[in-house]
Amino acid sequence: MSVARTSLWAASLAASVLALAGCDCGSAPIACRSSSQCPDGQSCVDSRCVHVAPGTDAGREPDAYEPLPGCIDADRDGLGEGCAGGPDCDDTDARRGGAEVCDSVDNDCNGMTDEGFEVCSECTPDCVIDPSVPGASGWMPTADNSDGVIVDADGALTLGRTMAESFAVWVANADEATVSKLDSRTNRELARYPTVNNMAPAGTRPWNEACNWSNQGNCPSRTAVDQNFDAYVANRAFGSQGSLTKYANDEVDCIDRNMNGVIDTSRDLNGDGTIDLASAEFVGPADECILWTVGVANPDGSLSANEVPRALAIGLAPPDQYVGNPWVGHFNAQETCELSAIDGHTIRCIPIAPISSYGAVADADGRIWFADRGTGSADSLLGYVEAATGAFHLATRAPVTGSCNGSNMYPYGVTVDGMGHVYMAMSSCEPGLYRYTVGTATWDTASLPGGGTPRGVAADESSLWVGISHEVINFGGAAAGRMLQFNLSDMSFARRWDLPTGRGPVGVGVSFDGSVWAIAQATNSAARLDPVAGTWIEHPVGLTPYTYSDFIGFGLNTFAQPRGHYSFTSEGCGADSTTHWLGAELRVEVPAGTSVEVYARASNDRAGLSALPFVGPFPVTEADPVVDFTAPPGPVPDGRYIEVDVRLRTDDRRVAPRVFEVTLARSCTGVVG
């Protein structure tokens, strides 16, 4: 039920809206510098338009003033060149100059009339304010109306993650051409999938063919997780057609392709924590949680064999998406291609020579970083693509120190921390850790206590975790079984952690539950460390697990761009009227480093809303919480129903915006004829 603007509650809200917009119209006197700025029958007294009896208080009217020497004020409104009141944007018209007032005149000469007065002011006398959302029932996020948001203890909508989305670990099994999905809290296998589906493009190797590192097998390696916690795996397919496959993390996003009413997918049916490939627990390439498989392409979109997609990272989400697109680095072609997260088609390819990319990671500022393992040169160790522009840049020359002589510098794992530093594990020389500080374009290094070959790296809020796969640098000696912990603040060594039985840890990852993971290639196992309790859980996976990228999604979703949204639909005027959506007022907290934006779409057909594009963004701040749907990037179209999408984002993992309520304003026009 709507509340008329004349009610006390609506009047109070309208007053707050007008005050925030700088409005001084309606029942309050209009600001003025001259009586010529006042409505008929009023005069300017003490800088306010009031009704004045003829001949009274004339001495206080600014019309009687004479400009001081040096003040050029042709229209006698107190503004002009050299005048105390400031400049005049139009010295030929006393109504133009200074702040906008509600008088159908472009007072501030900005090309718009009566802006700032559209939300329930005298300029919209038929304005109606609807009850605030969410109302007494509170925010109720569901999978259908929201993503990435929770309701906090104060009842505010804020950024968060659900248990189901946050605790999946994706491990690529190179010699089996499968991906294991584990629960990071228990280290139990939830599902296992082939790394290509039965709709893979021509030239893709058979899904169950073993990798021979030459011309057989899909040879999966890098996995990555997007902001929806869906996973991707890159298939290197040496000498053949490389590919990228996407998996749905949540079964509601899987596709019932055979339309049998159920999702045919891999599950741990007997509850033993391991998927049996020779049973109904493993569906194979027809698994309906494999969303798509696409071939990696040339810049013109044509498929090409032997591209060798090795590097894989998820970028920040484009303005029209909630998740970022995958970026694939083609090792042999020395290029990277951005693919659509929706259907996998190639959006663009960008040359990154001289880098032959081996690992990739995205940072909070929209850069996609690539580590080179082709030249060994200190001049081209690291580079990045600006996702917004497509420009490629090399980092400054890395330091030549220790046994890293400038021609043998081959990094393996690469990651970023919360401050934007980029870390690389140097598998072929010592010192074994390199850190690049973006803001100063400088490098730091750290040695590995006990030596060995460092492979995967991952960062949490305070520590860097490094997997040591071999006892001797450059893959020499026996398979090692340890992980090293360093302090992010100064790269100092903190502690050594030894796996109970696992050997050859290649991949290292951090989960949202605080656990740290080491993927042990030599023993076909995944090891989960609880660093607080100091305990390990080990579990078998597929053959030759080779994952060492962001296979849990912690780096992207914690250090890149946590975001979420909440949408709701409201009904406006009746069927015999036209609803004009004027704007909204939000009660919010928007700390530095965060943002709240409003998008909206309207239609007379409620069911047809989903087919329409959103209009936005309309930014919201604590200082300016009023959204004007009639101003750019609007207007929001007329329509009986409006869907409002509130989008929250933070670039600082320590804080998040909060939305307490949203109040909509509209007007109704009767249908004629």
Beta strands, then each sheet from edge to edge (+ up, - down):
strand 1: 3-4
strand 2: 43-45
strand 3: 48-50
strand 4: 127-129
strand 5: 146-147
strand 6: 149-151
strand 7: 157-159
strand 8: 168-173
strand 9: 178-183
strand 10: 188-194
strand 11: 220-225
strand 12: 231-235
strand 13: 243-247
strand 14: 290-295
strand 15: 309-314
strand 16: 326-330
strand 17: 335-339
strand 18: 346-351
strand 19: 357-362
strand 20: 367-372
strand 21: 382-386
strand 22: 392-394
strand 23: 411-416
strand 24: 422-426
strand 25: 433-437
strand 26: 442-446
strand 27: 453-459
strand 28: 463-472
strand 29: 476-487
strand 30: 493-498
strand 31: 505-510
strand 32: 516-520
strand 33: 525-530
strand 34: 535-540
strand 35: 563-571
strand 36: 577-589
strand 37: 594-603
strand 38: 615-620
strand 39: 626-628
strand 40: 641-650
strand 41: 658-670
sheet 1: 1+ 4- 41+ 7- 6+
sheet 2: 1+ 4- 41+ 36- 39+
sheet 3: 2+ 3-
sheet 4: 5+ 35- 40+ 37- 38+
sheet 5: 8+ 9- 10+
sheet 6: 11+ 12- 13+ 14-
sheet 7: 15+ 16- 17+ 18-
sheet 8: 19+ 20- 21+ 22-
sheet 9: 23+ 24- 25+ 26-
sheet 10: 27+ 28- 29+ 30-
sheet 11: 31+ 32- 33+ 34-
end
